[in-house]
Amino acid sequence: MRFQIITLSCATLFLAMPVFPYGALGHETVGAIADMKLAGTPTGAQVTKLLDGITLSRASVLADEIKGWDRLPKGKPKSVLLKDHPQLQEQLVAFWEANPPTKAKGSDAPTHKEFHYTDVPAVDGSTYVKGKLGTEPYDIVQMIPFCVRVLSGAEPETNQRKITKPIALILLAHYVGDIHQPLHVGNAYFSSAGNLVNPSKGGKSFPDHGGNGFNIILTDEKNSKSAAKGDSKSGAKSSGKKSSKSKGNNLHSFWDTEAVVEALDQVEKKIQSQPNSKGKSTDEEVIAWFANTEPTDWKPSAQSKPTDWAQAWANDILPMSTQAHERLEFSNVTIKNESAYGDATEKKMPDGISYTQWSGQRTEEELHKAGWRLAAIIEASLNAKNSEIKKPASNK
């Protein structure tokens, strides 16, 4: 399967070549599922209007694409990401400028890079608790409800973060994908001696920042199916080496790229195994399989509000974050600049499932849930009553 970007409008499905390598593939898959779920609905029409015709699949990668502006010399014009949508381009620039990549001295303005993740310790029984270790005032669990409030009207579009309704849609399309990637939520912590520790038990510990500081070493031959650049917090690139003993493949990037490719491979095999299969699956058929097959355990509790969902999703994926680390052996760990670096080697597990296969199975489940949840949170936000979503008194 080619796994090209699928771009969908409410009435039309068509294929386009990818412009960016969950990296982009995972995000575009989530966005495409939501596009198909909302196609032909009143909510889908609202999305099309707010996004000036661009799809959620296309919108889903913009929060990563603007990271390219972070490296521009001061004063240099921003590259045009949305050539035919000048108002959206202008709003993206305003958002970037309100949340710059580096904090000015004495400023309490956050950086947009912080919005993509949280660093809750990936240990058994861990949950996201605002204000505890690994959480931040503007982490992904806080930014998703911020965007919900903007879309619902509970948060004015004149907010300090410069998140308008179109930008809120663009960010939700990305952040809902991010929060279903285990290393965007759970973080490993190491002692000064390089041992994996539970930081809640005391003693100084150092984070691995979502696996960005670790080379993953796999024992199967499927290692590094993609040399694509992921959306890792550090911007690190995969080495693309295919040797089962290779180093240089960033752990975070593995989950952004290889795990997604493996997941889509597994979906294609399921489609091909059906009696009416015509052989090689198209991209549209893969997205349709996700959109037309209800995932398990994706619905929020009946009593919860859309502003509560992000925390529930974070807690839902934290056990997977823990397992993603437990299936690896960490070695050659060094501490540098208050962060942990080293090697992460695949363990031989009792279940006999390779790390690549296991990550693909779990990523398939998360992409599936993320697509349905993205459609649901957009629909709930755009159609919320004033009594359902309120702005926190302390929110800026």
RAGITA-V967029 format. One record per residue. N is the residue number from 0. PHI is phi in radians with two decimals (none if undefined). PSI is psi in degrees with one decimal (none if undefined). Layout:
# RAGITA-V967029
n=N phi=PHI psi=PSI
n=N phi=PHI psi=PSI
This chain:
# RAGITA-V967029
n=0 phi=none psi=143.3
n=1 phi=-1.34 psi=-30.4
n=2 phi=0.93 psi=50.6
n=3 phi=-1.34 psi=166.0
n=4 phi=-1.12 psi=137.0
n=5 phi=-1.86 psi=122.1
n=6 phi=-1.92 psi=125.5
n=7 phi=-2.20 psi=139.3
n=8 phi=-1.92 psi=-179.4
n=9 phi=-1.15 psi=-24.6
n=10 phi=-2.05 psi=-13.8
n=11 phi=-2.32 psi=142.7
n=12 phi=-2.05 psi=130.2
n=13 phi=-2.67 psi=159.7
n=14 phi=-1.77 psi=147.8
n=15 phi=-2.47 psi=149.7
n=16 phi=-1.22 psi=145.1
n=17 phi=-1.20 psi=144.0
n=18 phi=-1.79 psi=-19.1
n=19 phi=-2.42 psi=142.8
n=20 phi=-1.23 psi=none
n=21 phi=none psi=16.0
n=22 phi=-1.02 psi=-139.0
n=23 phi=-1.12 psi=-39.0
n=24 phi=-0.97 psi=-45.9
n=25 phi=-1.15 psi=-43.6
n=26 phi=-1.12 psi=-43.5
n=27 phi=-1.12 psi=-35.1
n=28 phi=-1.10 psi=-47.0
n=29 phi=-1.06 psi=-46.5
n=30 phi=-1.09 psi=-40.1
n=31 phi=-1.16 psi=-37.5
n=32 phi=-1.07 psi=-46.4
n=33 phi=-1.12 psi=-39.3
n=34 phi=-0.99 psi=-45.8
n=35 phi=-1.21 psi=-37.4
n=36 phi=-1.11 psi=-35.2
n=37 phi=-1.64 psi=-8.1
n=38 phi=-1.00 psi=131.4
n=39 phi=1.38 psi=6.0
n=40 phi=-1.83 psi=159.9
n=41 phi=-1.01 psi=-37.4
n=42 phi=-1.14 psi=-41.2
n=43 phi=-1.05 psi=-38.2
n=44 phi=-1.14 psi=-38.0
n=45 phi=-1.12 psi=-41.7
n=46 phi=-1.09 psi=-46.2
n=47 phi=-1.03 psi=-40.8
n=48 phi=-1.18 psi=-47.0
n=49 phi=-1.12 psi=-35.0
n=50 phi=-1.68 psi=11.5
n=51 phi=0.96 psi=35.3
n=52 phi=1.63 psi=-13.1
n=53 phi=-1.33 psi=152.9
n=54 phi=-1.56 psi=164.6
n=55 phi=-1.13 psi=-31.5
n=56 phi=-1.08 psi=-45.9
n=57 phi=-1.21 psi=-42.0
n=58 phi=-1.10 psi=-28.6
n=59 phi=-1.11 psi=-20.6
n=60 phi=-1.80 psi=-4.4
n=61 phi=-1.15 psi=-34.9
n=62 phi=-1.11 psi=-24.9
n=63 phi=-1.51 psi=-37.6
n=64 phi=-1.09 psi=-33.0
n=65 phi=-1.22 psi=-11.8
n=66 phi=-1.11 psi=-22.9
n=67 phi=-1.11 psi=-27.0
n=68 phi=-1.23 psi=-22.7
n=69 phi=-1.05 psi=-27.2
n=70 phi=-1.65 psi=-0.1
n=71 phi=-1.32 psi=143.0
n=72 phi=-1.04 psi=149.8
n=73 phi=-1.00 psi=130.1
n=74 phi=1.60 psi=-13.2
n=75 phi=-1.31 psi=136.6
n=76 phi=-1.05 psi=146.1
n=77 phi=-1.28 psi=140.4
n=78 phi=-1.11 psi=146.5
n=79 phi=-1.46 psi=117.0
n=80 phi=-1.67 psi=-25.3
n=81 phi=-2.24 psi=75.6
n=82 phi=-0.96 psi=-42.6
n=83 phi=-1.63 psi=11.0
n=84 phi=-2.38 psi=69.3
n=85 phi=-1.04 psi=-34.3
n=86 phi=-1.19 psi=-40.1
n=87 phi=-1.15 psi=-41.4
n=88 phi=-1.02 psi=-44.4
n=89 phi=-1.09 psi=-41.1
n=90 phi=-1.20 psi=-35.1
n=91 phi=-1.09 psi=-43.6
n=92 phi=-1.10 psi=-42.4
n=93 phi=-1.10 psi=-39.9
n=94 phi=-1.10 psi=-45.9
n=95 phi=-1.07 psi=-42.7
n=96 phi=-1.21 psi=-29.9
n=97 phi=-1.37 psi=-16.9
n=98 phi=-2.34 psi=62.6
n=99 phi=-1.12 psi=160.8
n=100 phi=-1.17 psi=-25.4
n=101 phi=-2.19 psi=140.2
n=102 phi=-1.37 psi=131.6
n=103 phi=-1.25 psi=148.6
n=104 phi=-1.04 psi=126.9
n=105 phi=1.44 psi=0.8
n=106 phi=-1.63 psi=142.7
n=107 phi=-1.77 psi=10.0
n=108 phi=-1.23 psi=132.2
n=109 phi=-1.34 psi=170.2
n=110 phi=-1.78 psi=143.6
n=111 phi=-1.08 psi=-22.5
n=112 phi=-1.16 psi=-25.4
n=113 phi=-1.28 psi=-17.9
n=114 phi=-1.32 psi=-11.4
n=115 phi=-1.57 psi=-8.6
n=116 phi=-2.74 psi=171.1
n=117 phi=-2.45 psi=159.3
n=118 phi=-2.11 psi=51.3
n=119 phi=-1.16 psi=135.2
n=120 phi=-0.97 psi=127.3
n=121 phi=-1.51 psi=73.1
n=122 phi=-2.22 psi=159.8
n=123 phi=-0.94 psi=131.9
n=124 phi=1.40 psi=4.1
n=125 phi=-1.25 psi=146.5
n=126 phi=-2.41 psi=160.9
n=127 phi=-1.42 psi=120.6
n=128 phi=-2.25 psi=115.7
n=129 phi=-0.95 psi=131.6
n=130 phi=1.62 psi=-11.9
n=131 phi=-1.51 psi=174.4
n=132 phi=-0.92 psi=131.3
n=133 phi=1.61 psi=-10.0
n=134 phi=-1.77 psi=155.3
n=135 phi=-2.43 psi=157.1
n=136 phi=-1.02 psi=-27.2
n=137 phi=-2.14 psi=35.4
n=138 phi=-1.39 psi=179.3
n=139 phi=-1.07 psi=-32.8
n=140 phi=-1.23 psi=-24.7
n=141 phi=-1.58 psi=-30.0
n=142 phi=-1.34 psi=-32.7
n=143 phi=-1.06 psi=-49.9
n=144 phi=-1.14 psi=-29.3
n=145 phi=-1.03 psi=-47.0
n=146 phi=-1.13 psi=-36.5
n=147 phi=-1.06 psi=-43.8
n=148 phi=-1.15 psi=-36.8
n=149 phi=-1.11 psi=-47.8
n=150 phi=-1.10 psi=-34.4
n=151 phi=-1.42 psi=-16.4
n=152 phi=1.67 psi=-3.2
n=153 phi=-1.24 psi=-25.9
n=154 phi=-1.98 psi=125.6
n=155 phi=-1.18 psi=149.6
n=156 phi=-1.22 psi=-9.3
n=157 phi=-1.57 psi=17.6
n=158 phi=-1.08 psi=159.6
n=159 phi=-1.11 psi=-23.9
n=160 phi=-1.43 psi=-4.1
n=161 phi=1.00 psi=40.4
n=162 phi=-1.73 psi=101.9
n=163 phi=-1.45 psi=177.6
n=164 phi=-1.09 psi=-44.6
n=165 phi=-1.07 psi=-41.3
n=166 phi=-1.17 psi=-36.5
n=167 phi=-1.05 psi=-40.3
n=168 phi=-1.13 psi=-44.3
n=169 phi=-1.04 psi=-43.3
n=170 phi=-1.25 psi=-41.5
n=171 phi=-1.05 psi=-40.5
n=172 phi=-1.02 psi=-29.5
n=173 phi=-1.60 psi=-49.3
n=174 phi=-1.12 psi=-34.0
n=175 phi=-1.13 psi=-33.3
n=176 phi=-1.18 psi=-45.9
n=177 phi=-1.02 psi=-41.8
n=178 phi=-1.28 psi=-9.1
n=179 phi=-1.75 psi=8.8
n=180 phi=-1.78 psi=118.6
n=181 phi=-1.01 psi=-31.7
n=182 phi=-1.50 psi=1.4
n=183 phi=-1.56 psi=-6.2
n=184 phi=-2.11 psi=-52.3
n=185 phi=-1.68 psi=142.1
n=186 phi=-2.26 psi=141.0
n=187 phi=-1.54 psi=144.3
n=188 phi=-2.16 psi=142.2
n=189 phi=-2.22 psi=149.6
n=190 phi=-1.35 psi=171.2
n=191 phi=-1.11 psi=-21.6
n=192 phi=-1.48 psi=-3.2
n=193 phi=1.59 psi=14.7
n=194 phi=-1.66 psi=143.7
n=195 phi=-1.20 psi=128.2
n=196 phi=-2.36 psi=163.8
n=197 phi=-1.69 psi=107.5
n=198 phi=-1.14 psi=-18.5
n=199 phi=-1.26 psi=-13.5
n=200 phi=-1.55 psi=6.2
n=201 phi=1.68 psi=168.8
n=202 phi=1.49 psi=152.8
n=203 phi=-1.28 psi=136.8
n=204 phi=-2.40 psi=160.9
n=205 phi=-2.28 psi=130.1
n=206 phi=-1.39 psi=159.1
n=207 phi=-1.79 psi=5.3
n=208 phi=0.88 psi=59.2
n=209 phi=1.18 psi=25.7
n=210 phi=1.45 psi=6.3
n=211 phi=-1.19 psi=-22.6
n=212 phi=-1.64 psi=8.4
n=213 phi=-2.15 psi=136.0
n=214 phi=-1.44 psi=133.8
n=215 phi=-1.70 psi=133.7
n=216 phi=-2.11 psi=112.2
n=217 phi=-1.80 psi=156.8
n=218 phi=-1.78 psi=-5.5
n=219 phi=-1.74 psi=169.3
n=220 phi=-1.51 psi=1.7
n=221 phi=-1.59 psi=5.8
n=222 phi=-1.02 psi=136.8
n=223 phi=1.04 psi=57.6
n=224 phi=-1.14 psi=-27.5
n=225 phi=-2.24 psi=135.5
n=226 phi=-1.68 psi=16.6
n=227 phi=-1.17 psi=151.9
n=228 phi=-1.35 psi=127.5
n=229 phi=-1.48 psi=-173.7
n=230 phi=-1.81 psi=34.7
n=231 phi=-1.07 psi=153.7
n=232 phi=-1.10 psi=-28.9
n=233 phi=-1.59 psi=-12.0
n=234 phi=1.38 psi=14.4
n=235 phi=-1.17 psi=149.7
n=236 phi=-1.84 psi=149.3
n=237 phi=-1.27 psi=145.9
n=238 phi=-1.29 psi=-26.6
n=239 phi=1.35 psi=4.1
n=240 phi=-1.24 psi=144.3
n=241 phi=-1.88 psi=-3.0
n=242 phi=-1.13 psi=141.4
n=243 phi=-1.17 psi=-13.8
n=244 phi=-1.93 psi=13.0
n=245 phi=-1.24 psi=154.8
n=246 phi=-2.07 psi=165.3
n=247 phi=1.86 psi=-10.6
n=248 phi=-1.52 psi=110.0
n=249 phi=-1.08 psi=133.3
n=250 phi=-1.06 psi=-43.2
n=251 phi=-1.10 psi=-44.3
n=252 phi=-1.13 psi=-32.4
n=253 phi=-0.99 psi=-45.8
n=254 phi=-1.24 psi=-27.2
n=255 phi=-1.33 psi=-28.2
n=256 phi=-2.13 psi=-71.4
n=257 phi=-1.00 psi=-41.5
n=258 phi=-1.11 psi=-35.1
n=259 phi=-1.23 psi=-44.9
n=260 phi=-1.05 psi=-42.9
n=261 phi=-1.09 psi=-41.9
n=262 phi=-1.07 psi=-44.5
n=263 phi=-1.24 psi=-31.5
n=264 phi=-1.05 psi=-44.4
n=265 phi=-1.16 psi=-37.3
n=266 phi=-1.13 psi=-42.7
n=267 phi=-1.06 psi=-39.9
n=268 phi=-1.12 psi=-36.8
n=269 phi=-1.12 psi=-41.9
n=270 phi=-1.15 psi=-42.8
n=271 phi=-1.18 psi=-23.4
n=272 phi=-1.42 psi=-8.8
n=273 phi=-1.28 psi=147.5
n=274 phi=-0.98 psi=-34.8
n=275 phi=-1.62 psi=13.2
n=276 phi=-1.15 psi=140.4
n=277 phi=-1.81 psi=17.7
n=278 phi=1.79 psi=-131.7
n=279 phi=-0.99 psi=128.4
n=280 phi=-1.46 psi=145.7
n=281 phi=-1.52 psi=164.3
n=282 phi=-1.06 psi=-40.1
n=283 phi=-1.08 psi=-38.8
n=284 phi=-1.15 psi=-36.4
n=285 phi=-1.14 psi=-47.3
n=286 phi=-1.11 psi=-39.6
n=287 phi=-1.10 psi=-36.8
n=288 phi=-1.07 psi=-45.3
n=289 phi=-1.11 psi=-45.5
n=290 phi=-1.26 psi=-29.8
n=291 phi=-1.72 psi=-6.5
n=292 phi=-1.95 psi=116.3
n=293 phi=-1.23 psi=126.8
n=294 phi=-1.28 psi=160.0
n=295 phi=-1.45 psi=147.3
n=296 phi=0.91 psi=40.3
n=297 phi=-1.74 psi=-20.5
n=298 phi=-1.33 psi=143.8
n=299 phi=-1.28 psi=162.3
n=300 phi=-1.15 psi=149.7
n=301 phi=-1.07 psi=-28.0
n=302 phi=-1.51 psi=-12.8
n=303 phi=-1.42 psi=156.4
n=304 phi=-1.82 psi=158.3
n=305 phi=-0.96 psi=-29.1
n=306 phi=-1.27 psi=-11.7
n=307 phi=-1.62 psi=-15.2
n=308 phi=-1.15 psi=-37.4
n=309 phi=-1.06 psi=-41.5
n=310 phi=-1.15 psi=-38.7
n=311 phi=-1.12 psi=-40.1
n=312 phi=-1.15 psi=-40.2
n=313 phi=-1.07 psi=-44.9
n=314 phi=-1.18 psi=-28.6
n=315 phi=-1.17 psi=-36.3
n=316 phi=-1.65 psi=-11.8
n=317 phi=-1.02 psi=-40.1
n=318 phi=-1.04 psi=-34.2
n=319 phi=-1.20 psi=-36.3
n=320 phi=-1.07 psi=-41.8
n=321 phi=-1.08 psi=-47.3
n=322 phi=-1.13 psi=-35.6
n=323 phi=-1.07 psi=-27.5
n=324 phi=-1.58 psi=-35.1
n=325 phi=-1.17 psi=-23.9
n=326 phi=-1.50 psi=10.6
n=327 phi=-2.21 psi=150.3
n=328 phi=-1.88 psi=121.9
n=329 phi=-1.66 psi=134.0
n=330 phi=-2.56 psi=170.3
n=331 phi=0.90 psi=37.1
n=332 phi=-1.36 psi=129.5
n=333 phi=-2.20 psi=153.3
n=334 phi=-1.91 psi=124.0
n=335 phi=-2.49 psi=130.0
n=336 phi=0.92 psi=43.5
n=337 phi=1.13 psi=19.1
n=338 phi=-2.29 psi=154.9
n=339 phi=-1.69 psi=140.6
n=340 phi=-2.36 psi=154.6
n=341 phi=2.83 psi=-153.5
n=342 phi=-2.00 psi=146.8
n=343 phi=-2.22 psi=107.3
n=344 phi=-1.81 psi=134.8
n=345 phi=-1.05 psi=133.9
n=346 phi=-1.56 psi=153.7
n=347 phi=-1.44 psi=117.0
n=348 phi=-1.73 psi=152.8
n=349 phi=-1.03 psi=-29.0
n=350 phi=-1.35 psi=-9.0
n=351 phi=1.28 psi=7.2
n=352 phi=-1.62 psi=130.6
n=353 phi=-1.21 psi=160.9
n=354 phi=-1.08 psi=-40.0
n=355 phi=-1.12 psi=-47.5
n=356 phi=-1.13 psi=-43.6
n=357 phi=-1.10 psi=-45.2
n=358 phi=-1.12 psi=-35.2
n=359 phi=-1.14 psi=-42.7
n=360 phi=-1.06 psi=-46.3
n=361 phi=-1.25 psi=-36.5
n=362 phi=-1.17 psi=-37.0
n=363 phi=-0.99 psi=-45.4
n=364 phi=-1.09 psi=-41.0
n=365 phi=-1.28 psi=-39.6
n=366 phi=-1.05 psi=-41.4
n=367 phi=-1.07 psi=-52.0
n=368 phi=-1.12 psi=-40.0
n=369 phi=-1.08 psi=-41.2
n=370 phi=-1.10 psi=-45.8
n=371 phi=-1.17 psi=-39.6
n=372 phi=-1.22 psi=-34.9
n=373 phi=-1.08 psi=-47.3
n=374 phi=-1.05 psi=-41.5
n=375 phi=-1.19 psi=-41.4
n=376 phi=-1.28 psi=-31.5
n=377 phi=-1.18 psi=-46.1
n=378 phi=-1.08 psi=-43.9
n=379 phi=-1.14 psi=-38.0
n=380 phi=-1.22 psi=-45.3
n=381 phi=-1.28 psi=-18.8
n=382 phi=-2.05 psi=16.9
n=383 phi=-1.30 psi=147.9
n=384 phi=-1.51 psi=154.6
n=385 phi=-1.00 psi=-31.6
n=386 phi=-1.30 psi=-16.4
n=387 phi=-1.50 psi=-30.7
n=388 phi=-2.28 psi=119.4
n=389 phi=-2.15 psi=149.6
n=390 phi=-1.40 psi=129.0
n=391 phi=-1.04 psi=142.4
n=392 phi=-1.06 psi=-32.0
n=393 phi=-1.60 psi=-2.0
n=394 phi=-1.22 psi=140.5
n=395 phi=-1.73 psi=none
